[in-house]
């Protein structure tokens, strides 16, 4: 099965700089998006993308959605009648 990284990952990698990386095991030059070395089979760790908003610096985290109001609680069911005291 062939793996194709998401387009955003490819675009970020291309914008970040060099398009090749060296395998730490055998030194073979590999495409930046390679998941494993084609020479020795070394598995590269997942790519970490920079989450920047452009020249302004890092992007701020997404705003948190407000908590939903609590659902009303169900009324207590009526209790069984108590027997008369003798």
Secondary structure, DSSP 8 states (H G I E B T S, - for coil): ------HHHHHHHHHHS-SEEE-TTT--EEETT-SB-TTT--B--------B-STT-B----------------------------
